[in-house]
Amino acid sequence: MKVNTEKERTSLRLMAFLANSGRVDAVYQQMASYPQYFESFLHVQHYILQMDGPLPLQYRHYIAMMAAARHHCGYLVSLHSAQFLKVGGDPQWLKGLDSAPLRLQHLDQLNKVLAHQPWLTARSHIQALLKMGEQCWSLAELVQAVVLLAHCHSLSSFVFGSGPDSDPPLRASNGTPPGYSLSDAANGNVSAPTPVATPPEHNTRRRRSLGSDCDMVRLKERGSKPQEERESRGESLIHTQTLQHTDEEDEEEMMSSADPTRFITDPEFGYQEFARREEDRFQVFWVQDYSWDDHGFSLVNRLYSDIGHKLDERFRRVMDLPSSHSPDLKRAIWNYIHCMLGIRCDDYNYGEINKWLVKDLKLYIKSVACYPDATKPHRCPLPWSPLQPSDTIHVNLLIMEARLQAELLYALRAITQYMIA
């Protein structure tokens, strides 16, 4: 096949990735419908989870679990639990946040605030982490942790917005056996994934409290050989029974350890209406005073080499995706999400939001962006006028990226305030 454009090359690479994985869940299947964006997303995820950086690999996956747990996203918690052990993480840490090192426990406050009320993020949060004696974080470590937290918070929104329970996994038609997982996709690998997990089977009736038996990835699927084959190869039945017993215990322990509630404190802390909050001391965040282009990009790129370029590419690609959405509609969605999180532009007419976003669409965007684990199917009416059902993936991508940028702006502004104090 002759490939003439970069877009076609990207599409073919991702098609090969999906085919080789044998079985792909709805989350990545939906992202892959926009191959150029999907490639950019995977590059960021691979960079922050696997490439050189100040944080050890087990810390990165544990932070990802902490972030996903704030939204009870069992899908991501179980996925990163498996990767945490794969890179040599201590299984004892999976018993709960109080079993992790104090440095990770101290990150919980920043994690909680960024996930639910990012406007509370202050210089004091940064100072507390950087000046805690023997357990202190370095500035470079903290910046990588912030990127991980924001990435996984926003990805949790996409997971719930995608409705992975409503779409069956994609099975390869080339005879590839099932049982491959997206553990490597979670790391951003575009090569063939490692067969360590299978996609989740989701509970369509109860999505508020997601635990080990709901919205969960099966972490290990080890099919046993027929007894005749084992005996013909000289394998002991006793040995086989022992292995099966161990496998069952390992899987049961892993599924239990992936319970999101183990990794959060203050579970009642959640999103509050920014416009209706009682505290007057939290002022509107004006992007003219601190923007991604003029401030956030350069700071994060300086403290965490090259990540600014990769994140900026994601933001640009999601706005440039081909769809039936007009640029005005995309901008209305983006600014509506930022507005709910306390961020405003003084050169945007916010009356445009009501012009372009119908009530049902606004309710859906707010739900997925601000409290994704409470998203219910009846809150996602289709079709959304003026949107076509085929465009809803793009809406979910816009929600994810707008939320990611908002959290980064608050965290990076707080870091800037600490640095210049």
C-alpha positions in Angstrom: 0.0 0.0 0.0 1.4 3.4 -1.0 1.1 5.9 1.8 1.2 9.5 0.7 0.5 11.6 3.7 1.7 11.8 7.4 -2.0 11.4 8.4 -2.2 8.1 6.5 1.1 6.9 8.0 -0.2 7.8 11.5 -3.5 6.0 10.8 -1.7 2.9 9.6 0.6 2.8 12.7 -2.3 3.0 15.0 -4.3 0.5 13.1 -1.4 -1.9 13.4 -1.3 -1.2 17.1 -5.0 -1.9 17.6 -4.8 -5.1 15.4 -1.8 -6.4 17.3 -3.4 -5.9 20.7 -6.1 -8.3 19.6 -8.7 -6.8 21.9 -9.2 -3.1 22.7 -11.6 -1.5 25.1 -13.9 1.4 24.2 -11.7 4.1 25.8 -8.7 3.7 23.4 -10.9 2.5 20.6 -12.7 5.8 20.6 -9.5 7.9 20.9 -8.1 6.0 17.9 -10.9 7.2 15.7 -8.8 10.4 15.7 -5.4 8.9 14.9 -3.3 12.0 14.8 -4.6 13.1 18.2 -4.3 9.6 19.6 -0.7 9.4 18.6 0.0 12.7 20.4 -1.9 11.5 23.5 0.2 8.3 23.5 3.4 10.2 23.2 2.6 12.3 26.3 1.6 9.3 28.3 4.7 7.3 27.3 6.9 10.3 28.1 5.6 10.9 31.6 5.3 7.2 32.6 8.3 5.6 31.0 10.9 8.1 29.7 13.7 9.7 31.7 12.5 11.8 34.5 13.1 12.6 38.2 10.5 10.3 39.6 11.1 6.5 39.8 8.7 4.4 37.7 6.9 2.9 40.6 6.2 6.4 42.0 4.7 7.4 38.6 2.2 4.6 38.5 1.3 5.1 42.2 0.6 8.8 41.6 -1.5 7.8 38.6 -3.5 5.5 40.9 -3.9 8.3 43.5 -5.2 10.6 40.8 -7.7 8.2 39.3 -8.9 7.1 42.7 -10.2 10.7 43.4 -12.8 10.0 40.8 -13.3 6.3 41.7 -12.0 5.3 38.3 -11.4 1.6 38.9 -10.4 1.2 35.2 -7.3 3.3 35.6 -6.5 2.3 39.2 -6.4 -1.4 38.2 -4.5 -0.7 35.0 -1.8 1.3 36.9 -1.8 -1.2 39.8 -0.6 -3.9 37.3 2.0 -1.6 35.8 3.2 -0.6 39.3 4.0 -4.2 40.1 5.5 -4.8 36.7 8.1 -2.1 37.3 9.0 -3.5 40.7 6.7 -1.6 43.0 6.2 -2.9 46.5 2.9 -4.8 46.8 2.5 -3.5 50.4 1.9 -0.1 49.0 -1.3 -1.4 47.3 -2.9 -2.0 50.7 -3.7 1.7 50.8 -2.3 5.2 50.8 -1.3 4.9 54.4 1.0 2.0 53.4 2.9 4.2 50.9 6.0 6.3 51.6 5.3 9.6 53.5 6.3 11.6 50.4 3.5 10.1 48.5 1.1 10.6 51.3 2.0 14.2 51.5 1.0 14.6 47.9 -2.6 13.7 48.7 -3.6 17.2 49.6 -2.5 18.7 46.3 -4.1 15.7 44.5 -7.4 16.3 46.2 -7.5 20.0 45.5 -6.5 19.7 41.8 -9.0 17.0 41.2 -12.1 18.8 42.6 -11.4 22.5 43.4 -8.3 23.5 41.5 -8.8 27.2 42.4 -7.8 26.3 45.9 -4.3 25.4 44.7 -1.9 27.8 46.4 1.7 28.6 47.0 1.4 27.0 50.5 0.7 23.6 48.9 3.9 23.9 46.9 6.0 25.1 49.8 4.7 22.4 52.1 5.9 19.7 49.7 9.3 21.3 48.9 10.2 22.1 52.5 9.2 19.0 54.6 12.7 17.9 55.7 13.9 14.5 54.8 10.6 13.8 53.0 10.7 16.9 50.8 10.2 16.8 47.1 12.5 18.5 44.6 11.0 21.0 42.2 11.6 18.8 39.2 9.9 15.8 40.9 6.9 18.0 41.9 6.4 19.3 38.4 6.4 15.7 37.0 3.9 14.7 39.7 1.7 17.6 38.8 1.6 16.7 35.2 0.8 13.1 36.1 -2.0 14.1 38.4 -3.6 16.5 35.9 -3.2 13.9 33.1 -5.0 11.2 35.1 -7.7 13.4 36.5 -8.6 14.5 33.0 -8.3 11.0 31.6 -10.8 9.8 34.2 -13.3 12.3 32.7 -12.8 10.8 29.3 -13.1 7.2 30.7 -16.5 8.0 32.2 -17.6 10.2 29.3 -16.7 7.5 26.8 -19.2 5.1 28.4 -16.8 2.1 28.1 -19.5 -0.2 29.5 -21.7 0.4 26.5 -19.2 -0.8 23.9 -17.7 -4.3 23.6 -14.0 -4.7 23.2 -12.7 -4.6 19.6 -11.5 -8.1 18.6 -8.9 -8.6 16.0 -10.2 -10.4 12.9 -6.7 -11.8 12.1 -6.9 -14.7 14.5 -5.0 -12.9 17.3 -6.1 -14.6 20.6 -7.9 -12.5 23.2 -6.3 -11.7 26.5 -4.1 -8.8 25.5 -4.5 -5.6 27.4 -3.8 -1.9 27.2 -1.3 -2.0 30.0 1.3 -0.9 27.4 -1.1 1.6 25.9 -1.4 3.1 29.4 2.3 3.7 29.1 2.0 5.2 25.7 3.6 2.4 23.8 2.6 2.2 20.1 4.3 -1.1 19.7 2.6 -4.4 20.3 1.4 -4.6 23.9 2.3 -7.1 26.6 -0.3 -9.7 27.3 -1.0 -9.1 31.0 -4.6 -8.0 31.2 -7.9 -8.0 29.5 -10.4 -5.2 29.1 -13.0 -4.6 31.8 -16.5 -5.8 32.0 -18.5 -2.8 33.3 -21.5 -2.5 35.5 -24.1 -0.4 33.6 -26.4 0.1 36.5 -24.1 1.5 39.2 -21.3 4.0 38.4 -21.1 6.2 41.5 -19.0 3.8 43.6 -16.6 1.9 41.5 -14.7 -0.9 43.2 -12.9 -4.1 42.5 -15.9 -5.7 40.8 -17.0 -2.8 38.7 -15.4 -0.8 35.9 -12.4 -3.0 36.4 -9.7 -4.5 34.1 -9.0 -8.2 34.6 -5.4 -8.0 35.5 -4.4 -11.5 34.6 -5.9 -14.2 32.4 -3.8 -17.4 32.5 -5.5 -20.1 30.6 -4.6 -23.6 31.8 -3.5 -26.3 29.4 -5.5 -29.5 29.0 -4.4 -32.1 31.4 -3.5 -34.5 28.6 -1.1 -31.9 27.1 0.5 -31.3 30.5 1.0 -35.0 31.2 2.4 -35.5 27.7 5.0 -32.8 28.4 5.8 -34.4 31.8 4.1 -31.7 33.9 3.1 -32.7 37.3 -0.6 -32.4 38.2 0.3 -31.4 41.7 2.6 -28.7 40.3 -0.2 -27.5 38.0 -2.7 -27.3 40.8 -0.2 -25.3 42.9 0.3 -22.9 40.0 -3.4 -22.5 39.5 -4.0 -21.8 43.2 -1.2 -19.2 43.2 -2.6 -17.6 40.1 -6.1 -17.4 41.7 -4.6 -15.9 44.9 -2.6 -13.4 42.9 -5.5 -12.3 40.9 -7.8 -12.0 43.9 -5.1 -10.0 45.7 -4.6 -7.7 42.7 -8.3 -7.1 42.2 -8.7 -6.2 45.9 -5.7 -3.9 45.9 -7.2 -2.0 42.9 -10.1 -0.7 45.0 -10.0 3.1 44.5 -11.2 3.9 48.0 -7.9 2.6 49.4 -6.0 5.5 47.8 -8.0 8.5 48.9 -8.7 10.5 52.1 -11.5 12.9 52.7 -13.9 11.1 50.3 -16.6 13.7 50.9 -14.4 16.5 49.3 -15.7 17.2 45.8 -16.5 19.8 43.3 -18.4 22.9 44.3 -19.9 25.6 42.1 -17.1 28.1 41.7 -19.7 30.9 41.1 -21.6 30.0 44.2 -18.8 29.3 46.6 -18.9 31.2 49.9 -15.2 32.1 50.0 -14.6 35.5 48.5 -10.8 35.2 48.7 -10.7 33.0 45.7 -10.8 35.3 42.7 -11.4 34.6 39.1 -8.3 33.3 37.3 -7.8 35.7 34.4 -5.7 34.1 31.6 -4.4 37.5 30.6 -2.5 37.4 33.9 -1.3 33.9 33.6 -1.8 31.9 30.4 -0.6 28.7 29.0 1.1 30.3 26.0 2.9 33.1 27.8 3.6 31.5 31.2 2.7 27.9 31.8 4.3 26.4 28.7 7.7 28.0 29.3 7.8 27.1 33.0 6.8 23.5 32.7 9.2 23.0 29.7 12.1 24.5 31.7 11.5 22.4 34.8 10.5 19.1 33.0 12.3 19.1 29.7 10.3 18.9 26.5 6.9 18.1 28.2 5.6 21.6 27.3 6.0 20.9 23.6 4.2 17.6 23.9 1.3 19.0 25.9 1.0 22.0 23.6 0.7 19.6 20.6 -2.2 17.8 22.4 -4.0 21.1 23.0 -3.5 22.2 19.4 -4.5 18.9 17.8 -7.8 18.6 19.8 -8.9 22.0 18.5 -7.9 21.2 15.0 -9.6 17.8 14.7 -11.9 17.5 11.7 -15.6 17.4 12.7 -18.9 19.0 12.1 -18.2 21.3 15.1 -17.6 24.9 14.2 -14.6 26.7 15.7 -17.1 28.8 17.7 -18.7 25.7 19.2 -15.3 24.2 20.1 -14.3 27.5 21.8 -17.6 27.7 23.7 -17.0 24.1 25.1 -13.4 25.0 26.1 -14.3 28.3 27.7 -17.4 26.8 29.5 -15.2 24.2 31.2 -12.6 26.8 32.2 -15.4 29.1 33.4 -16.7 26.3 35.7 -13.2 25.9 37.1 -12.8 29.7 37.7 -10.8 30.6 34.6 -11.9 33.4 32.3 -10.7 35.4 29.3 -11.5 39.1 29.2 -11.6 39.1 25.4 -14.3 36.4 25.1 -18.1 37.1 25.0 -19.5 34.5 27.4 -22.9 35.0 26.0 -21.6 32.8 23.2 -21.8 29.8 25.5 -25.6 29.9 25.8 -25.8 30.5 22.0 -23.8 27.4 21.1 -24.4 25.0 23.9 -27.9 23.6 24.5 -29.0 22.9 28.0 -28.5 19.1 27.8 -25.1 19.4 26.4 -24.1 21.9 29.1 -25.3 19.5 31.8 -23.3 16.7 30.2 -20.1 18.7 29.9 -20.4 19.9 33.5 -21.0 16.4 34.8 -18.0 14.8 32.9 -15.6 17.7 33.6 -16.5 18.3 37.3 -17.8 15.0 38.8 -17.2 12.3 36.2 -17.8 9.4 38.5 -21.4 10.6 39.0 -22.1 10.6 35.2 -25.2 8.7 34.5 -26.4 7.4 31.1 -29.6 9.5 31.3 -27.5 12.6 31.6 -25.9 12.0 28.2 -28.9 12.5 25.8 -28.3 11.7 22.1 -28.4 13.2 19.7 -27.3 16.6 21.0 -28.4 19.4 18.8 -26.5 20.8 17.0 -24.1 17.8 17.4 -24.2 14.5 15.6 -23.7 11.3 17.6 -20.4 10.7 15.7 -19.1 14.0 17.2 -19.5 13.1 20.8 -16.0 11.6 21.0 -14.6 15.0 20.0 -16.7 16.6 22.8 -15.1 14.2 25.3 -11.6 14.9 24.0 -12.3 18.7 24.3 -13.5 18.1 27.9 -10.4 16.1 28.8 -7.9 18.6 27.3 -9.6 21.7 28.6 -9.6 20.2 32.1 -6.0 19.2 31.8 -4.9 22.7 30.8 -7.0 24.3 33.6 -5.4 22.1 36.3 -1.9 22.8 34.9 -2.5 26.5 34.9 -3.5 26.5 38.6 -0.6 24.3 39.7 2.0 26.1 37.6 0.8 29.5 38.8 1.3 28.3 42.4 4.8 27.1 41.5 5.6 30.4 39.9 4.4 32.2 43.0 6.6 30.0 45.2 9.6 30.6 43.0 9.3 34.4 43.0 8.4 34.7 46.7 
